[in-house]
Amino acid sequence: MAAERKQTADTQGRRRERALTAGIGLLLGLQTFAMTMLNPFVNLYGMTLAGGTALLCSVALAVFGLTNAALQIVSGHLGDRLGRKPVLLGALVLLAAGMMMGYFAESIWGLIAARAVQGCATISSLAYSWLGSDVDGARIGAATGRAGVLVAAGSVVAYAGGPALYGLIGARGLFLTSAFAVAAAFAMTLLLPEDRTRLEPSARREKLGPKLARAARVPGVGAVCALALANCAFNVEVFNFVPLRVDALVGAGGMWMVFVPAVALGVAGMLVASRVTDARGFAPVAVFSFSCIFASYLAFLLPGMLGAIAGTTLNMVGYCCVTAGVSAHMSRIVDPAVLGTANGLVQAFISLGAFAGPMLSAALLATGSEVAMDVASAALALACLALAIRLGKRTPAGRAS
């Protein structure tokens, strides 16, 4: 009887995990759809607004990452103390408000303000911490991978449908559509069960400073933060120059030809990366990913659409693999009592990458040569590859106890 009860409880637990994974995947997919649909058109939209310049459009693209970085750790800490669900709901309200500000923007400064408010919605770290605390450690990689498929599906739909919608309703209409997608994500979150953050009351009351110090001392976390920052910087950098190249060659309506195949292959990479992380750790995934990113900048040197498609595809595969691997890796090596704070720390570095990428590329593109940006980025990707190789020699295999 005891064995049967244990088996029943385990079966119910797995069903709950699958339902939670699907719900969080849909939530993140809707959020990703809302944000991804806008990314290729932020620069184009900004140039149509009063005061729009190439530099200020880059600021509008990048400021999201700056405000997101500033609040990631705080929101992760609040999620540990108050539960992920209420903090997530508040973040979704902020994101919807930022979308409506973008819809009503009349000047580039209004767009910058809208992007800053959107950045205050720190959603990813909370969602992945929810999975990390409620899914068994042996299954977290597979759960992250399944959720990642829905996230990637949101990207595919955004990249495939975004250019067509842009042609029909313009950038303002995209902001409004994104606001509706966020509202749907809010409704989805309301339907999710309360999270079961496995913390004692004393752990919930622990202050942010000591928790952050504990998270930062976990072996390998510093290297993971650096690699996550660079990964996001390389990916967001693409949105600062590829849309302009594609627009000049075939028009904004042809954006899908570049991004749909890139994201489709990125989805496949994400599924493989999550399973490799479970079996062999994060380092092999990081080595493969930054090899792809290095190759992407060599591909961008090719002329015309060939360079845009090949470079974006390699870049996206590398980005998706690192993204899947980081989330699964953190859940394996970090104590659940500080998981939200630790994920907030990593997401803060990711968000800094979202700020650094556009600003660095804007500075290099200001020289008048895309080649200079490609060469500098390739050199940085090589440095990341070396760090990933070093990480493989130092990272522990199991989860922190």
N, C-alpha and C positions, 0 to 999 in steps of 0.2 A: 504493500500500500504506500509506504513512504517513497519507494522508487517511482510509483505511478504518479504520486503527487508532485514529485520533483520534475518528472518528465512533462506533466501538464503545465507546471509553472514555467518551465523552460520554453515550452511551445508558445504559451501566452506572451512571454517576454520577447520572443523572436517576432511574433506578430506585431507587438507594439513597436518594436524597433523598425520593422519594415514600414509600418504606417507613419511613424515619425520621420523616417528617412524620406518617404514620398512627399509628405507635407512640407518638410523643410526644403526639399529639392524644388517643389513647385513655388514656394515662397521666393527662393533665391533665383529661380528661373524667371519669374515675373519681374523681380528687381533688376536682374541682368538685362532682360528685354528692354526695360524702361531706360536704363543707362546706356546700353550698347547702341540702341537705335539712334541716340543723339550724338555719340562720339564723332562719327565721321563728318557731322554737319555743324559742329560748334564753331569752327573757324569760318566756314562759309556763311553761317548765320551772323556771326559777329561782324563780318565785313559789311553787312547790309544795315547795321545799326549806327546811330549817330555816334561819332567819335571812334569808330572801329578802325584799328590799325593791326598790322600783322603781329606786333609785339603784344598788344592788349588782347588780341584773340588767343594768343598762346597763354596769357595770364588766365583768361576765362577757362581754358581747357585745364590748366594746371592747378588753379586755386582749390578745386574740389579735393585734390590730394592733400593740400596743406591743412585745411580745416578737418578733413577726415583723420589725418594723422594726430592732430591735437586732441581729438576726443576718443580715439580707439581704446586707449588704456583705461580711461575713466569709465567708458561704457562697459568694458569687459569686467571691471571691478564691480560696477553696479549690478551687472548680470549675475555675478557670483553671490552678491548679498541679497538682491531682491528677486532673483529668478530671471531667466532669459526672456520669458514671454512678455511681461509688462514693459521691459526696457525695449524690446524689439518693436512693440506697438508704438511706443513713443517715437522711435527712430523713423518708422514708416510715415508717421504724421509729418515729421520734419521734411522727409523726402518729397511728399506730395506738395507741401507748401513751396519747396524750392522749384518744383516743376511748374507750378502756377506762376511763380515769380518770373520764370523764364518765358512763359507764355505772354505775360504782360510787359516784358522788358521793351523799352523804347530806345535805350542807349547801351553802349558796350558796358558801362558801369552797372546798369541794371542786370545785364547778363552775368557779369562777374559776381554780383551779389547773389544772384540766383544759384550759381554754381557753388558758391561758398556755403549757402544754406543746405544744398543737396549733400555736400561733403559732411555736414554735421550728422547725417543719418548713418551711423556706424552699424551696419547690418551684418556683414559677413562674419566678423569675429564672434558675434553673439550666436548666430545660427550654427556655426561649426563647433562652438563650445557646447551648445545644446546637444548636438550629436555626440560629441566627445564624452559628455558626462552621463548620457543616457544609453549609449550603445556599448555592448561588451567590447573590451579592448581587442580581443582576437578578431572581431568583425568590423572594427572601425574603418579600416582601409576600404573594405568592400562597400560599406555604407556611404563613405565619402565619395567613392567612385559612382555609385548609383545616383546620389544627389547631384554629382557633377554632370552626369548625363543630362539631367533636366536643366541645369544651369547652361550647359552648352546648347541645348535645344532652344533656350531663350535667345542665345546669341545668334544661332542660325536663322531663326525667324526674324530677328531684328535686322540682320545683315541682308537677308533675302527680301524682306518687305519694306525695310526702311527707305531705300532709294525710291521705290514706287510710291510710297506714302509721301515722301518729300516732294516728288513731282506733282502729286495731287493736292496736298494741303500745306506744303511749305514747312519751314522749321517751326513756326508757332504751333501748327497743328501737331507736329511731333511731340512738342512739350505737353500739349493737352492729352494726346494719346498716352504718353508716359504717365501722366497723373492718374488716368483711369487704370492703368496697369498696376500702379502702386496701391490704389484703392482695392483692387482685387487681391493683392498680396496681403493687405490689412485684414480683409475678410477671411482669407485662408489661415492667417495666424490666429484669429479668434477661435477657429475650429480645432486647432491643435490642442492636445492634452497639456495640462500643466507640466512643466519640466520637473524632473526628479533630480535636481542637483544634489549629489550625495555629499553634503557638507554638514558637519556638526554646527550647532549654534555658535560655538566659540570661533569656528573657522569663518562663518559668515560675518562675524564682527571684526575680523582681523583688518587692520588698516591697510591702505593701498601701498604705502612705502615698503613695509616688510614683505608683502606678497610680491611686489614687483622685484625686490631684491632676490627672493627665493626663485622666482621664475628665471631671472637673468643668470643665476648661478648654475642652472642645469647645463651640463656639458653639451656643446653643440648649438645652443640657442643663439649665441652671438653670430655664428657663421650662417645659420638659417635666416636670421634677420637681414644680414647683409645680402645674401643671395635673393631673398624675397624682394628686397628693395630694388636691386638691379633688374630682376625679372620683370617687375611691373614698369620700371622706367623704360626698358627696351620696348615693351609692348605699347605703352601709351605714346611713346615717341613716334611710333608708326603712324598714329592718327594725326600727327602734325605735318606730315609731308606726303604720305601715300594718297589721301583724298585729293590733295591739290594736283598731284601728278595724274591721277585717274580723271579728274574733272577736266584737265587740260587736253587729255587724249581722247576720251570718249564721252565726257559729260558725267554729271553726278548720278544719273540713272544707271550707269554702268558699274557702280560701286559693288554690286552683288557679285560680279565676275571675279573680283579679288577676294572678298571676305567670306563668301559662302563656302568655297572649297577649303579655304584656310581653317575655318571653324569646324567643318566636317572632319577634317583630318585631326584637328586638335581634340575633338571628342574621342576619337579612337585612341589617341595618345593618352588622354586622361584616364580612360578605363584601364589601359595597360599599366600606367604609372602607379595607380592606386594599389594594384595587386603586387607590383614589384616592390613597392614600399612595404607592404605587409610581409613579403617573403624575404627581402634582402636589405631593407632599409632605404633611406632617402637618398644617400650619396650616389648610387648608380643612376637614379632618375635625374639628379642634378647634373651629373657629368654628361649624360645624353642630351639633356635640355639645352645646356649652354653651348654644346657642340652645334646644335641646330641653330641657336641664336647667332653664334659666330658665322655660320654658313649663310644665314639670312642676309647679313650686311654685305657679304661678297655678292650674293644674288642681286641685291638692290643696285649694284653697279652696272648690271645689265640694262640696256635701254628699253624704254617703252613699257608696254603692258607685261611683257615677259618678266622683266625685273620686278615689277610691282606684284605680280601674282606669285612668283617663286619666292621672293623675299618675305612677303607677308605670310605665306603658308609655312615656311620654316620657322619664322618668328612665332607664329601662333601655336605651332606644335610644341615648341620649347616652353612657351608661356603656360599652356594648359597642363603640361606634364609637371612643371614645378608647382603650379597652383594646387593640383590634386595631391602631390607628394607632401607638400608642407603641412596641409591640414591633417593628413593621416599621421605624419611623423610627430607632430606636436602632441597629438592625443596619446601616442605611444610612450613618449619620454617624459611627460610632465605630470606631476601630481594633480589629480582631479581638483584638489582644494584650491589650486592656483591656475587651473586651466583657462578660465575666462580671462584672467589678467595676462597670462602668457600669450594667448591668442591675440589679445588686444595689443600687446607689445609687438608681435609679428605684423599684425595688420597696420599698426602705426608706421612701421618701416615700409610696408607695401604702399601705403598712402603717400609717404614721402617720395617713393619712387614715381607715383603718379604725378607729383609736382615736379620732380627733378627732370623727368624724361622730356616733357614739352619745353621746359625752360632751357635745358642743355641743347636740345635740337634747334630751338629758335636762335640761340646764340651762335651755333655753328652754321646754320643756314644763312644767318646775317652776313657771313663772309661771301655769300653769293655762290657757294659750291656745295652741292649735296654730297659730293665725293668726300669732302673733309669730314662731314658728319658720319658717313658710312665707315670711314677708316678709323675715326676715334671710337665709334661704338664697337667696331670689331675688336679693337685693342682692349676695351673694357670687358667684352665678352670673354676674351682669352683669360683675363685676370680672374673672372668669376669661375671659369673652368678649372683653373689651378686651385682655387679655394674649395671647389666641390670635391676635387680629388683628395685634398688634404682632409676634408670633413670625413671622408670614408675611412680614414685611418684612425679617427678619434672618437666617433659617435658611438655610444652604447647601443646595444641591439634592442633592449627591452624598455618597458614602460617604467617610469619612476614609481617608487613605492612610497 
